[in-house]
Amino acid sequence: MFRLSNNLIGILNILTFLLSIPILWAGIWLSNKGVTECEKFLDKPVIILGVFLMIVSLAGLIGACCRISWLLWVYLVVMFLLIVLLFCFTIMAFVVTNKGAGEVLSGRGYKEYRLGDYSDWLQKRVNNTKNWNKIKSCLIDSKVCSSFHDKYLNDTVEQFYSEHLSSVQSGCCKPSNDCGFNYAGPTQWTKGNTSSTNPDCGAWGNDASTLCYNCQSCKAGLLDQLKSDWKKVAIVNIVFLIVLIIVYSIGCCAFRNSRRDNDYGKYPLAAADKFSRERLSSVEVQ
């Protein structure tokens, strides 16, 4: 019997299965070819995501096309849990990124960032030594401050102060304005006479592997960038959530059709009698 919902679920899961192949391949490639800490950190989550999508899409595809009710039931349970998790993550993303903003400085084109301005949950994540060492390694590998140095190398001090820097560049690649350091280059600063209680002043170093990577301002700059990225992800998640709910609804129709077809195959007379009673009831109501 032709079922539109079953066909739609089948087509959607074919597309999902095809999508899982490059994701799984990318995870395996990162596992074998990755050389930096960032790449090695990403390989397992990417592989898990690829395998998950492949298994779920196969369950939905086989269940819909072969009318296997229990496979469709498993598929719907997984989809429901995914919707709940995605909904919770979206709410959390808006909650934890609600606090925090850069401090505008007089006579500066860039802002400065304070770790205490951001949510306690995010602060705990970056203050964890193990987590921050991995993040710092990623920042160094991505050459954020190296490109920053090359871009503004020929700037005079007045030109540099007027530059619009990203939150990570402002927090990690230069010392805090509180320190009163003298500008010698984008990543080269000399200590002045100003005494500051800001702990970032002692954490600064002109060495390319040091700079302000151990500063509180670097962690705050990263959180500001994360805040912006998470809000974008949350908006995408809302769209994806709507799509998942639509797919889940179609899956429920396919599951109902599969059960009805299976019942008809096992008990054709009873199913026909039930169908006749339903038709008769609808006529009487009209």
C-alpha positions in Angstrom: 0.0 0.0 0.0 1.4 3.4 -1.0 2.2 5.5 2.1 3.4 9.1 1.5 4.8 9.4 5.1 6.8 6.2 4.8 8.3 7.4 1.5 9.2 10.8 2.9 10.9 9.2 5.9 12.8 6.9 3.6 14.0 9.8 1.4 15.0 11.9 4.4 17.0 9.1 6.0 18.7 8.4 2.7 19.9 12.0 2.7 21.0 11.7 6.4 22.8 8.5 5.6 24.7 10.1 2.7 25.5 13.1 5.0 26.9 10.7 7.7 29.5 9.3 5.3 31.7 12.4 4.8 31.3 13.2 8.6 32.6 9.8 9.5 35.4 10.0 7.0 36.4 13.4 8.4 36.6 12.0 11.9 38.7 9.0 10.7 41.0 11.4 8.8 41.5 13.6 11.8 42.3 10.6 13.9 45.0 9.4 11.5 46.3 12.7 10.1 45.7 15.2 12.9 48.9 16.7 14.2 47.7 19.5 16.5 45.9 19.2 19.8 42.8 20.9 18.4 42.5 18.4 15.6 43.0 15.4 17.9 40.4 16.8 20.3 37.8 16.9 17.5 38.3 13.4 16.0 36.3 11.3 18.5 33.2 13.6 18.6 33.1 13.8 14.8 33.4 9.9 14.6 30.7 9.5 17.2 28.4 11.9 15.3 29.0 10.2 12.0 28.3 6.7 13.4 25.2 8.0 15.3 23.7 9.6 12.2 24.5 6.4 10.1 22.8 4.1 12.6 19.7 6.3 13.2 19.2 6.9 9.4 19.5 3.2 8.7 16.9 2.4 11.4 14.5 5.0 10.0 15.1 3.9 6.4 14.7 0.2 6.9 11.8 0.7 9.3 9.9 2.9 6.9 10.6 1.0 3.7 10.1 -2.5 5.1 7.3 -1.5 7.5 9.2 -2.8 10.5 7.3 -1.3 13.4 9.8 -1.9 16.2 12.6 -0.2 14.2 10.5 2.8 13.6 9.6 2.9 17.3 13.4 2.9 18.1 13.9 5.6 15.5 11.1 7.8 17.0 12.4 7.3 20.6 15.9 8.5 19.5 14.4 11.4 17.6 12.3 12.4 20.6 15.4 12.3 22.9 17.4 14.3 20.3 14.6 17.0 20.2 14.6 17.2 24.0 18.4 17.5 24.2 18.6 20.1 21.4 15.8 22.1 23.1 17.7 22.0 26.4 21.0 23.0 24.8 19.4 25.9 23.0 17.9 27.2 26.2 21.2 26.7 28.0 23.1 28.6 25.2 20.9 31.6 25.6 21.1 31.5 29.5 24.9 31.1 29.9 25.6 33.7 27.2 23.3 36.3 28.5 25.9 38.0 30.7 29.2 39.7 29.6 30.3 42.5 27.3 33.5 44.2 26.4 34.5 47.4 28.2 34.7 50.5 25.9 38.0 52.4 26.4 38.4 56.2 25.7 40.7 56.8 22.7 40.8 53.1 21.8 39.2 51.4 18.8 39.1 48.1 20.6 37.4 46.9 23.8 38.9 45.1 26.8 37.4 42.1 28.5 37.0 41.1 32.2 36.5 37.5 33.1 34.2 38.3 36.0 31.6 39.8 33.7 30.7 36.4 32.2 28.5 33.6 33.7 29.9 31.5 36.5 29.4 28.3 34.5 31.6 29.6 31.6 34.2 30.9 34.0 34.6 27.5 35.7 35.1 25.9 32.3 38.0 28.2 31.3 39.5 28.4 34.8 40.0 24.6 34.8 43.7 24.1 34.1 43.3 21.0 31.9 40.6 22.7 29.8 42.6 25.9 29.4 45.8 24.2 28.4 43.9 22.6 25.5 42.3 25.8 24.5 45.6 27.7 24.8 47.2 25.1 22.6 44.5 25.6 20.0 44.9 29.4 20.1 48.7 29.0 19.5 48.2 26.4 16.7 45.6 28.6 15.0 48.2 31.4 14.8 45.7 34.1 16.1 48.4 36.3 17.4 50.9 35.5 14.7 48.5 36.9 12.0 47.7 39.7 14.4 51.4 40.7 14.6 51.9 40.5 10.8 48.7 42.6 10.1 49.6 45.5 12.4 53.4 45.3 12.2 53.8 48.7 10.5 51.3 50.5 12.7 52.4 53.5 14.8 51.1 53.6 18.4 48.3 56.0 17.4 47.3 53.8 14.5 47.4 50.6 16.7 45.2 52.2 19.4 42.6 53.0 16.8 42.4 49.5 15.4 39.1 47.5 15.8 40.5 44.2 17.3 38.5 41.0 17.8 37.9 40.0 21.4 40.5 37.2 21.2 43.1 39.5 19.7 42.4 42.2 22.4 42.5 39.7 25.3 45.3 37.3 24.2 47.7 39.2 21.9 48.4 42.4 23.8 48.7 43.4 27.5 45.8 45.0 29.4 45.4 48.8 29.2 45.7 48.8 33.0 49.4 47.8 32.9 50.5 51.0 31.2 53.0 49.1 29.0 54.8 51.0 26.3 54.1 50.0 22.7 57.0 48.7 20.7 55.0 46.5 18.3 51.7 44.6 18.1 53.1 41.8 20.3 56.2 43.7 21.7 55.6 45.8 24.8 57.9 47.2 27.5 57.0 47.7 31.1 56.3 51.3 32.1 56.3 53.0 35.5 52.7 52.4 36.3 52.0 49.9 39.1 48.8 48.0 38.6 47.1 45.3 40.7 45.9 43.6 37.6 47.4 40.1 37.7 47.5 40.0 33.9 50.4 42.5 34.0 52.7 39.8 35.5 51.4 37.1 33.1 52.4 39.0 30.0 55.5 38.0 28.0 56.8 39.1 24.7 57.6 35.6 23.7 55.3 34.4 20.9 54.3 31.3 22.9 53.5 33.4 26.1 52.0 36.8 25.2 48.8 37.0 27.3 47.7 33.4 26.8 47.7 32.9 30.6 45.9 36.2 31.3 42.3 36.5 32.6 41.7 38.9 29.7 42.5 36.1 27.2 39.9 33.8 28.9 37.4 36.7 28.9 38.1 37.4 25.2 37.6 33.8 24.3 34.3 33.7 26.2 33.1 36.8 24.4 33.8 35.2 21.1 32.1 32.0 22.4 29.1 34.0 23.5 28.7 35.4 20.0 29.2 32.0 18.3 26.8 30.2 20.7 24.0 32.7 20.0 24.4 32.1 16.3 24.4 28.3 16.9 21.3 28.7 19.1 19.4 30.4 16.2 20.5 27.7 13.8 19.4 25.1 16.4 15.9 26.7 16.5 15.5 26.1 12.8 16.9 22.6 13.1 14.6 21.9 16.0 11.6 22.9 13.8 12.8 20.6 11.0 13.3 17.7 13.6 9.7 18.2 14.9 8.3 18.0 11.4 10.4 14.9 10.6 9.3 13.4 13.9 5.6 14.0 13.1 6.1 12.4 9.7 7.8 9.5 11.4 4.8 9.1 13.8 2.5 8.8 10.7 4.9 6.2 9.1 4.9 4.2 12.4 1.1 4.3 12.6 0.9 3.2 8.9 3.3 0.3 9.5 1.4 -0.9 12.5 -1.9 -0.7 10.5 -0.4 -2.6 7.5 1.1 -5.2 9.8 -2.2 -5.7 11.6 -3.9 -6.0 8.3 -1.5 -8.6 7.1 -1.9 -10.7 10.3 -5.6 -10.2 10.8 -7.2 -9.2 7.5 -10.8 -9.9 8.5 -10.5 -8.1 11.8 -8.7 -5.2 10.2 -11.3 -5.0 7.5 -14.1 -5.1 10.0 -12.4 -2.4 12.1 -12.0 -0.3 8.9 -15.7 -0.8 8.1 -16.8 0.3 11.6 -14.6 3.4 11.4 -16.1 4.3 8.0 -19.7 3.7 9.3 -19.0 5.9 12.4 -17.7 8.7 10.3 -20.8 8.5 8.0 -23.2 8.5 11.1 -21.4 11.6 12.5 -21.9 13.4 9.2 
